[in-house]
């Protein structure tokens, strides 16, 4: 049985992955708040941005954490197509959940449906990402811990969507994002603690790419996307701010006529 280390690089990967999860959650919640105050194409665009932010944050959190994953007695590679598929799954299912909340007429039903869909999608992303792992040995899972990780994912997703519907102030969104980041990280490490590996020493080259060849550059790129989009959203005026600006400009225009 190979010894598993979930923080081979020390606290760097757990802390950085938590930061990615929080950033994605914060951006997603802010965009959803903007979407609920908008109509037409503007609402759709804000919801798409929210879904991409949350999906990217969750995926980046998972694979940044995986940079610190090691197994004694074997190297670890990643199947590139499966890894990319896990990113696509994260985006699609989060989009489905966010749109269910953004356009649903019955809020409670939309919340429960969106939370279930998104949570199962997050869990699917996690285990697809684990299926992409290539090593010399056999990977097995503790079914009880797997079930617990799925429950945590559904609860975390439902809580995030509830926050998007009910929390408006930036301070409250920040607090909710920190909680969401903790929930997503808990789901990840619960799923990882379910893993055990029976190592079979071999001199054969592993298929796929190493974490530094593939995961690290992709995670850096997606992390940059999160931070740049966060800056854009932070600098974009809300509907209330635009209305306040328009109200202030009207008297000035009237006085100059």
Protein Blocks (a to p, Z undefined) as FASTA:
>chain_A
ZZddfblnojmlmmmmmmmmmmmmmmmmmmmmmmmmpghjllmmmmmmmmmmmmmmmmmm
mmmmmmmgccehiacdddfklmmmmmmmmmmmmmmmmmmmmmpmblmlmmmmmmmmmmmm
mmmmmmmmmmmpcceddddddfklmmmmmmmmmmmmmmmmmmmmmpmbfklmmmmmmmmm
mmmmmmmmmmmmmpccdddddfbdcedjdfklmmmmmmmmmmmmmmmmmmmmmmpccfkl
mmmmmmmmmmmmmmmZZ
